[in-house]
Amino acid sequence: MIDIPQAFILGLKDTPFPSVDLALEEPNGLIAIGGELSTERLLEAYKKGIFPWYSEGNPVLWYSPNPRMVITKDKLHISKSLDKVLQSGRFEIRTDTNFEQVIQQCRAIKRKDQDSTWIDDDMVRAYTQMHHQGYARSIEVYEDDQLIGGLYGVAMGKVFFGESMFSCKSNASKVAFVYLLQNTDYQLIDCQVENPHLKSLGAFNIERSAFMLKLKELL
């Protein structure tokens, strides 16, 4: 049983997030429970180094994990095999032309060691609304005019807060990720928590305190 501090409960619309310094160690980074997925609440969260992550049917859970996985342009690693894919001209990259399909594909894709998705109807609505308001963006990969991979996230200042990615064909999501780093002005990509897929591309962990300092610098 997890002992949840009362200060973590977002009981009212304007209840502030606790300081991320109070985040739990287990589960790593849990900082708040409840609240709504309004654009205002989500933007407040990202500015504070917090993001929503919960299972469908459960209350909204908010996290600020320590360490935090990130990547910068200078750390991007492109393998020889991936470079061949990039140079092949097989794929066409588009941005922000099919956001809703990207988030739905991220929701539907089967992932190793996961029985369900954290992207429920409320999250689809919330991030689609943020896209219409200019905050959420998508990078899309097409082959023969068919969407086969991509990613979406929240863009603020010089930071791109990555949320999810999908791939229907080998390397498609990696192609989107490389495009995000090489063809945009974002100086920091937030990858949230460690995973081997992004680590292979050069993503690395930093302490939460260092991440917060970077947000203050780049937002």
Phi, psi and omega in degrees: 000128179271130177273107184268119176300144180300327181294345180280346185277118178271079188286329183241163181302325184255013176298122183286155172291144171293164174299138181296343177296342181268359183302144181290153173277332179215116356294143189302113172093359180301127186230340181199158180224136175094200183082181184244161180264050176284159177301319181298315181293318181294317179296321176300318181298309183298322178299331181264008179077028184239146176217154178276143179199110185203167179270149181303133180092352179257164175299158177294129175248139183243137187230150168219081189289158176224118005283178180242133177271131181220173171210148176236163184305319185287346181261356182299129178245123179245116180290164179299320181293321178291323179298322177298320178297315181297324183276350186287335183076012181295322191254147173250135180255131173232156179235133172059031178257344185209051186303313185297323178291324178297312182293326177291323177293320176299325179290322189273337187296138177281131182240144181300134177065019177231125181272339183216172181255154173268357181266094181264184182302320181296320179291321177301313180297316185296313183284331174294320176297318178297326177295315179296335180269359175093008182261324180262138185229158177230143170248126189239139180245127182239146170227123184054041177068015177251132178289117184239357179184167178164183179209163174218160179186188183250129182253124177218125181058232179260019182242137171246116179269100182292137180250308181199161178216160179215160180211122175267343176227151184308132175077356185298317180290327177296321178299318178297318182294317178298318179300317180303320182281324187268341189234018175229172183264008182292131181266346179216130174251120177276120179257002175070275183235156185298135168213147187297330181300312181282329178298325180293339179266000176112000178295148185216161182267141170229159177295148180302322180298321178291323177298317180296323177295321178294323178297317179299326182283324192255345180274000000 
